[in-house]
C-alpha cells in the first residue's frame, strides 16, 4: 500500500477497511467446533490440526482431548488463529516465527484481534494496529505481505455459519454420553 505523499491522509476509508475493520458481529461464546469442522473452516488437514494441538501451537480452548474417546472442541478464536497460521505457512514464514506470532495473538483479547494486520518479510512477523504502522513498515522495506486478521475473522465466521457446532453449556454430546455409560457400567459392575 503506497502513501499519497500527504502522510497517508489521502487514503480512502474503503482502502483502510481492507486492513482494519470495525463493527464485527458478536461471537457465540457457548459454541465449540469439532476437529473436522475446525479443519474445514481454517482450510487445513486433520493431520495439521492434530500435530498443532499436540505440539502446543494451537490448542483447543473449549475442550482439550482428555484421553481416549474425547473430542477436542475448538472455539472461534482457535479457528481464527488456525487460519492465520495456515496463511503464514503458505507464505513461507518459519514455524519459529509463527509460534512467536501466535503467542502475541493469544495475549490479545479476542475482540482486539480484528484490529490487527500481520505483516511479514518472509523471515519476521510484525503486528500492526494502524494503517500508519503498515505504511511505515512498507516504506522501511520490511513488509512484503500482510494478513488482515479482521478479514480472516469474517471468512471464518462465514464458514462456521454453515457448519455444525456444539453448545458447551453442559449439554450432552455423543462422546459425553458414551463416557457416562462406561462410568455407569464400571460402578455397577
C-alpha positions as CSV (number, residue, x, y, z in Angstrom):
1,X,0.0,0.0,0.0
2,X,1.6,3.3,-1.0
3,X,1.1,6.6,0.6
4,X,0.0,9.6,-1.4
5,X,2.8,11.9,-0.2
6,X,0.5,13.6,2.3
7,X,1.3,11.4,5.3
8,X,-1.5,8.9,4.4
9,X,-4.4,11.2,4.9
10,X,-5.5,10.8,1.3
11,X,-6.3,7.1,1.7
12,X,-9.9,6.3,1.4
13,X,-11.9,4.7,4.2
14,X,-12.6,1.8,1.9
15,X,-8.9,1.0,1.4
16,X,-8.3,1.2,5.1
17,X,-11.3,-1.1,5.8
18,X,-9.4,-3.8,4.0
19,X,-6.8,-3.8,6.7
20,X,-8.7,-2.6,9.8
21,X,-12.3,-3.5,10.4
22,X,-15.0,-2.3,12.8
23,X,-18.4,-3.5,13.8
24,X,-17.8,-7.2,13.7
25,X,-20.7,-9.4,14.8
26,X,-20.9,-10.8,18.4
27,X,-19.4,-14.2,18.9
28,X,-21.3,-17.1,20.3
29,X,-19.0,-17.9,23.3
30,X,-21.0,-21.1,24.0
31,X,-20.2,-22.7,20.7
32,X,-17.5,-25.3,20.2
33,X,-16.4,-26.9,17.0
34,X,-15.1,-30.5,16.5
35,X,-11.9,-31.1,14.7
36,X,-13.3,-31.8,11.2
37,X,-15.3,-28.6,11.4
38,X,-12.3,-26.6,12.5
39,X,-10.3,-28.0,9.7
40,X,-12.9,-27.1,7.1
41,X,-13.3,-23.6,8.4
42,X,-9.5,-23.0,8.6
43,X,-8.6,-24.7,5.4
44,X,-6.2,-27.2,6.9
45,X,-5.9,-31.0,7.1
46,X,-6.8,-33.0,10.2
47,X,-3.2,-34.1,10.4
48,X,-2.1,-30.5,10.7
49,X,-4.8,-29.8,13.3
50,X,-3.7,-32.8,15.3
51,X,0.0,-32.0,15.1
52,X,-0.5,-28.3,16.0
53,X,-2.6,-29.4,19.0
54,X,-0.1,-32.0,20.2
55,X,2.8,-29.6,19.8
56,X,1.0,-26.7,21.6
57,X,0.9,-24.4,18.5
58,X,-2.9,-24.0,18.6
59,X,-4.7,-26.0,21.3
60,X,-8.4,-26.3,21.6
61,X,-9.6,-23.8,24.2
62,X,-13.2,-25.1,24.6
63,X,-12.4,-28.7,25.4
64,X,-9.0,-30.3,25.0
65,X,-8.5,-34.0,24.5
66,X,-8.6,-35.7,27.9
67,X,-8.0,-39.3,27.0
68,X,-9.2,-41.8,24.6
69,X,-12.6,-41.2,23.1
70,X,-12.9,-37.5,23.9
71,X,-13.5,-35.0,21.2
72,X,-11.5,-31.8,21.1
73,X,-13.7,-28.7,20.8
74,X,-12.2,-25.5,19.2
75,X,-13.6,-22.1,19.9
76,X,-14.0,-19.3,17.3
77,X,-10.7,-17.7,18.4
78,X,-8.9,-21.0,18.0
79,X,-10.1,-21.4,14.4
80,X,-9.2,-17.8,13.6
81,X,-5.7,-18.5,14.8
82,X,-5.6,-21.8,12.8
83,X,-6.5,-19.9,9.6
84,X,-3.9,-17.2,10.3
85,X,-1.2,-19.9,10.9
86,X,-2.2,-21.6,7.6
87,X,-1.8,-18.3,5.8
88,X,1.6,-17.6,7.4
89,X,2.8,-21.1,6.5
90,X,1.6,-20.7,2.9
91,X,3.7,-17.6,2.5
92,X,6.8,-19.3,3.8
93,X,7.1,-17.9,7.3
94,X,9.1,-20.2,9.6
95,X,7.4,-22.2,12.3
96,X,9.5,-20.4,14.9
97,X,8.2,-17.0,13.8
98,X,4.7,-18.4,13.6
99,X,4.9,-19.6,17.2
100,X,6.0,-16.2,18.2
101,X,3.1,-14.6,16.3
102,X,0.6,-17.0,17.8
103,X,1.9,-16.1,21.3
104,X,1.3,-12.4,20.6
105,X,-2.2,-13.2,19.3
106,X,-3.0,-15.1,22.5
107,X,-2.0,-12.1,24.6
108,X,-4.8,-10.1,23.0
109,X,-8.5,-10.1,23.8
110,X,-10.4,-11.8,21.0
111,X,-12.2,-8.6,20.0
112,X,-8.8,-6.8,19.6
113,X,-7.7,-9.4,17.0
114,X,-9.9,-7.9,14.3
115,X,-7.9,-4.6,14.5
116,X,-4.5,-6.3,13.8
117,X,-2.8,-6.7,10.5
118,X,0.2,-9.1,10.5
119,X,2.9,-8.0,8.1
120,X,5.9,-10.2,7.2
121,X,9.0,-10.0,5.1
122,X,9.2,-13.8,5.0
123,X,11.5,-14.0,8.0
124,X,9.9,-11.9,10.7
125,X,6.2,-11.2,11.5
126,X,5.2,-7.7,12.6
127,X,1.9,-6.7,14.3
128,X,0.3,-3.5,13.1
129,X,-2.7,-1.9,14.7
130,X,-3.0,1.1,12.4
131,X,-2.7,2.0,8.7
132,X,0.3,4.3,9.6
133,X,2.2,1.3,11.1
134,X,1.6,-0.7,7.9
135,X,2.8,2.2,5.8
136,X,5.9,2.7,8.0
137,X,6.8,-1.0,7.6
138,X,6.4,-0.9,3.8
139,X,8.3,2.3,3.4
140,X,11.1,0.8,5.6
141,X,11.2,-2.2,3.3
142,X,10.2,-4.6,6.0
143,X,6.7,-5.7,4.9
144,X,6.2,-7.9,1.9
145,X,2.8,-9.2,2.6
146,X,0.1,-8.6,5.1
147,X,-2.7,-10.6,6.7
148,X,-5.7,-8.5,7.9
149,X,-7.0,-10.5,10.8
150,X,-10.3,-8.8,10.6
151,X,-10.8,-10.1,7.1
152,X,-9.8,-13.6,8.2
153,X,-12.3,-13.2,11.1
154,X,-15.1,-12.6,8.6
155,X,-14.0,-15.6,6.4
156,X,-14.1,-17.9,9.5
157,X,-17.5,-16.6,10.6
158,X,-18.9,-17.1,7.1
159,X,-17.5,-20.7,7.0
160,X,-18.7,-21.5,10.5
161,X,-22.2,-20.2,9.8
162,X,-22.8,-23.2,7.6
163,X,-21.0,-25.8,9.7
164,X,-22.2,-27.7,12.8
165,X,-21.3,-26.5,16.3
166,X,-21.9,-27.8,19.8
167,X,-23.1,-25.9,22.8
168,X,-20.7,-26.1,25.6
169,X,-23.1,-25.2,28.4
170,X,-23.0,-28.7,29.9
171,X,-25.3,-30.2,27.3
172,X,-24.5,-33.8,26.4
173,X,-22.7,-34.8,23.3
174,X,-22.3,-38.3,21.9
175,X,-18.9,-38.6,23.4
176,X,-20.0,-37.4,26.9
177,X,-23.0,-39.8,26.8
178,X,-20.7,-42.7,25.9
179,X,-18.3,-41.8,28.7
180,X,-21.2,-41.6,31.1
181,X,-22.4,-45.1,30.1
182,X,-18.9,-46.5,30.6
183,X,-18.6,-44.9,34.0
184,X,-22.0,-46.3,35.0
185,X,-21.0,-49.8,33.9
186,X,-17.8,-49.6,35.9
187,X,-19.6,-48.5,39.1
188,X,-22.4,-51.1,38.6
189,X,-20.0,-54.0,38.0
